[in-house]
Amino acid sequence: MQFSDLAKLRQSCRSYNPQKAVEEEKINAMLEAARLAPSACNGQPYHFTVCRGDVARDVARATMGMGMNRFAADAPVLIVISEEPYVKTAALGSKVKGNDYRSIDIGIAAAYLTAEATEQGLGTCILGWLDDEKIRAICSLEHPVRLVITVGYPKDDDPLRNKKRKSLDELVSKKA
């Protein structure tokens, strides 16, 4: 599939078929894509925790504060992305330049992971509304949780929605 076609197909899924399990080889393909994502100084300052069954349900509940993300309960797989320490060169660059490279790197890895999920026929939704302390306890994680990605097969009646995006003129300026 062409990348532009993949970008048009990928959307935040909020309607999963909870009865349809996600095959291990598809999860592995997603994780491999994320592993290959670029990161500052090739440091890969993140860790992926794949949650299924009761653990996935517990993590889903930890994303539902104040009525948010109720659909997460139906996703058969949740992938928790936690932040790991910088490698020394990226830590130095972050301090000198005042840039949070870990957040950038986690965003890139999440984009690769969700793009591969779309290629595999799966739906995903990237969740930033979460209870870090609860998820860290559930998953026995030492470092902060930055994102949770729901993964599963969309329900048959989940249509491809029109993308509401700014125009290129609003997003881009060109200088010579």
Secondary structure, DSSP 4 states (H G I P E B T S, - for coil): --HHHHHHH--B---B-TTSPPPHHHHHHHHHHHHTS--GGG---EEEEEEEHHHHHHHHHTT-GGG--GGGGG-SEEEEEEE-PPPHHHHHHHHHHT--HHHHHHHHHHHHHHHHHHHTT-EEEEE----HHHHHHHHT-SS-EEEEEEEEPBPTT-PPPPP----HHHH-----
